[in-house]
Amino acid sequence: MATHILRLNYPPSLAGQPVIQQLIRQFELSVNIRQAQITLHEGWIELEASGLEAEVERAIDWLSSKGIQVDRVT
């Protein structure tokens, strides 16, 4: 099982969307929010995602396709 710390940077169009809820429902990952700062116009979330490496990669691809910038912290 792989564990990655990911920083998600949201564009203004997604600041009010339930992206983390969708992430948890669509992928077999354990997600722990470590830090976050969200306003009405933008936001970022640092989360720990644990699961099979292929599932983490699929989730990163999905987030990117939504317009979220994903940076690997570790």
C-alpha positions as CSV (number, residue, x, y, z in Angstrom):
1,M,0.0,0.0,0.0
2,A,1.3,3.4,-1.0
3,T,0.8,6.6,1.0
4,H,1.3,10.0,-0.6
5,I,0.9,13.6,0.7
6,L,-0.8,15.6,-2.0
7,R,-1.4,19.3,-2.2
8,L,-4.5,20.2,-4.2
9,N,-4.8,23.7,-5.5
10,Y,-8.4,24.6,-6.5
11,P,-9.4,27.0,-9.3
12,P,-12.2,29.5,-8.4
13,S,-14.7,27.5,-10.4
14,L,-14.3,24.5,-8.0
15,A,-14.0,26.2,-4.6
16,G,-17.6,25.3,-3.6
17,Q,-17.7,21.8,-5.1
18,P,-17.6,18.6,-3.0
19,V,-14.4,17.3,-4.7
20,I,-13.1,15.4,-1.7
21,Q,-16.4,13.6,-1.2
22,Q,-16.4,12.6,-4.9
23,L,-12.7,11.4,-4.5
24,I,-13.6,9.2,-1.5
25,R,-16.6,7.7,-3.3
26,Q,-14.9,7.0,-6.6
27,F,-11.6,5.6,-5.5
28,E,-10.5,3.0,-3.0
29,L,-8.4,5.3,-0.9
30,S,-8.1,6.2,2.7
31,V,-8.0,10.0,2.8
32,N,-6.9,12.2,5.7
33,I,-7.0,16.0,5.4
34,R,-3.9,17.4,7.0
35,Q,-4.3,21.1,6.3
36,A,-6.6,23.3,4.2
37,Q,-7.4,26.9,3.4
38,I,-10.5,27.5,1.4
39,T,-12.3,30.8,0.5
40,L,-15.2,31.5,-1.7
41,H,-12.8,32.1,-4.6
42,E,-10.0,29.6,-4.3
43,G,-8.4,27.1,-2.0
44,W,-5.9,24.4,-1.3
45,I,-6.0,21.2,0.6
46,E,-3.1,19.1,1.8
47,L,-4.2,15.5,2.2
48,E,-2.7,12.1,2.8
49,A,-3.9,9.5,0.4
50,S,-3.3,5.8,1.1
51,G,-4.1,2.8,-1.1
52,L,-2.8,0.8,-4.0
53,E,-0.3,2.8,-6.1
54,A,-2.4,2.4,-9.2
55,E,-5.5,3.7,-7.4
56,V,-3.5,6.8,-6.1
57,E,-2.3,7.5,-9.7
58,R,-5.9,7.1,-11.0
59,A,-7.1,9.6,-8.4
60,I,-4.4,12.1,-9.3
61,D,-5.3,11.8,-12.9
62,W,-9.0,12.4,-12.1
63,L,-8.2,15.4,-9.9
64,S,-6.1,16.9,-12.7
65,S,-8.9,16.3,-15.2
66,K,-11.2,18.4,-13.0
67,G,-8.7,21.3,-13.2
68,I,-7.1,20.8,-9.8
69,Q,-3.4,21.3,-9.7
70,V,-1.9,18.3,-7.8
71,D,1.6,18.6,-6.3
72,R,3.2,15.7,-4.5
73,V,4.6,16.7,-1.1
74,T,6.0,13.3,-0.4
